[in-house]
């Protein structure tokens, strides 16, 4: 009996070692980018079920005010802008020119917390200054100093969400059902994805006429010499029923003066369509890069945006009055 136990003892030790290794393996789950304590940060809560829609709207508003997007994740959005001695930020932070070396910049981190039927947005700010004696720059938390400005920016985002959230929700209509197979044996051509939302189809006039013959043959020879006039068909039927069209959405109201505190240029333009272009591309399988939608042309018939996608070609999207469609 002792010999049997001795023979099986190495197997028991090997099994225990394998089980212990599996139990003590490293945790490969991705770590959350959201800080553990957000109580000291200015924040708002939006009635939204899609966190990506709130983040897309925030990205479009940031680009319109001259911010550079350095990182974009589902939970966090990092924005940067330079801080120069003559800028408003330098005066707000009370920084003399001697404390502003070249390449000093302000970083704003926005966190998006999914709470089921709501999305909480919190913001933090840090001043980044390069150091001559160390490769890593100095990071100084300035959230408390810029809290009034961050609170105003969050309030502006809340107003923009209340104005445009319905359009963003309607920008993802359900796909139409597959058409029934044709009864005449002809294959139905595969349709392309429609614009967001799909434009109404114009009605067409249907005119039917009977074929005209050169002459009408009769059994009576006397009637053969008479002029034979072709009988005209019924009058064309034209559907005069007016087509009901949904009124195009109104252009977003220009931002108020108090929301321009972090703007690079005083003149602002309506660039909320960038969020719609990104939403259009995302619904078609595009994984957005950190660059986001780029406005390449502003024409009378709408804005042309180029949406870069990771691993695939970029998508050209034309947006006008809240409606977007692909150009390729």
Secondary structure, 3 states (H helix, E strand, C coil): CHHHHHHHHHHHHHHHHHHHHHHCCCCCCCCCCCCCCCCCCEEEEECCCCHHHHHHHHHHHHHHCCCEEEEECCCEEEEEEECCCCCHHHHHCCCCHHHCCCCCEEEEEEEEEECCCCEEEEEEEEEEECCCCCCCCEEEECCCCCHHHHHHHHHHHHHHHHHHHHHHHHCCCCCCCCCCCCCCCCCCCCCCCCCECCCCCCCCCECCCCCCCCCCCCCCHHHHHCCCCCCCCCCCECCCCCCCCCCCCCCCCCCCHHHCCCCCCCCCCCCCHHHHHHHHHHHCCCCEEEEEEEEEEEECCEEEEEEEECCEEEEEEEEECCEEEECC
